[in-house]
Amino acid sequence: MRVTTVLRVALRRISSRPFQTFSVVSVIAFSSGLAVALFLAASGLRLGLVNAVAPFDIAAGVRGSPYQLVLNTVFLQDVPAGNIPADAAQRLSDDSRVDLAIPVALGDTYAGLPVVGTTSAITDVKVKGVPWLRIKEGRFWDGAFEAVVGAKAAALTGLRPGDIFRTTHGSIGGEEHGTPFKVVGVCHSVHGPYDRAILVDIASVWAEHDHGGDGHESESGGEVTAMLIRPRSYADAYGLLASYQRDQSCQVVFPAQTAVRLFSIIGQGEEFLRAVVRSVAVCTLLTTILILYWSGASRRDERELLHILGVPHGALAAISWLEGTMLLSSGVALGWIIGRAGVAAAFGLLGNATAIEPTIPLSAGEISIPAALLAAGSIGAFFTALEHTSDRQP
C-alpha cells in the first residue's frame, strides 16, 4: 500500500469519529498545556525579576533590610522605610568612584501609581549599551512641576502631554497636594516597574512638601529616599559596598545580588515547582499512551474489516501508528498554544497589578517538553499499533 493511501485512510478514520477525535485531542492538549504552563510560570517570573533590576547597578538608602530597599526603589512597591540625609546623598554623588548618581524621592502617588521625584540624570541610564528611558511623546521636563509618564501609567490613567494632575500624599486616600503638575512627555515601555511610574523633577517634590500650601510640614529638606548609582568600574562598585558597610547614614546594596539572595530563599519552592513540571510531563505521557491505546482498541472491528478486504498487516500497523501520531501532534501543538496563551494572559494581569513584568521568550527548555512528548508518544503509538494489529482475529 502506498504512503499516500495510508495517509488518506488514517485521515478518514480520524474524521469519521469527530467526538472521539475531539475528546482525545482535548485531553492531550490539556495535559501538555499544563506542563508547558508550569514550566513558563517558573522561568518567566525569574526573568521578570532579572530584567527589573538590570538598569540599576547599586542602590543606596536608609539602613535596614536590603530587600525593603530594593522593593521600594527598583520595584516601586510598599511604603519607603525612610530617607537618607541630604549630606549623605551629596557625599555619594561627589564620590570619585561614582560615574552616575540619581536621587530618588518616593512617597507620593497619583491614581494609586507611584510618583518618582528624580533628576534628568535618569535618562543617562543604559541597559546593554541602549538608553533605558526614552520619550515616545512630547519631551523630558525642563522646568518645575512638569512630569513624564511611564507607558503603563499613561495607559491606566489616560494622561497625555498637556494634561494637568495633582499628586496625593502617600497612597490612595491621602491628602492631595496643592500645586498641579503638567504632563510634558510619555515614555516608551521599559518592560519593568518604572512603566507604572510618573517621573517628576525632585526639586518640585521638595517644594511641594516644604511650601506647597497643602498643610504638610517639611518632610524632605533635600533628603532623598534612595540613590541609584552607576560605578565607574567593578572594583569601584565593591569599594563603595565596603565603604558603607558600617556607615550609619545609609546602606549600599547591589539589587542584582539581593535578587539572587531572594532566589536562594525561594529556591526550594522553585525546585518543587520544577519537580511538579516533570511529574506532570510524565503523567501527560502516560495519559497520552493510554488514550492512544484506548482509541486504537476502539477501532478493532475496522482493522479486521480492512484486513478482510486485503490490507496487509504492515499497512494496518502503519495506519494505526499514523493515526495515533496525528492525534498526538494535534493535541501537543494545541496544548503548547493554550499553555503559552494562558501564561501570557496571567502574566499580563500580574504586570498590571504588581511591579514585575514577567517575560516568556521561546527557549530550548520550553520546546523540549512538547518535543519529548511527541517523541515518546510516537514510540508508544508505534508499539500500541503493533499490539492492536497482532491482536486481530485470523
Order of alpha helices (4+ residues) and beta strands (2+ residues): alpha-alpha-beta-alpha-alpha-beta-beta-beta-beta-beta-beta-alpha-beta-beta-beta-beta-alpha-beta-alpha-beta-alpha-alpha-alpha-alpha-alpha
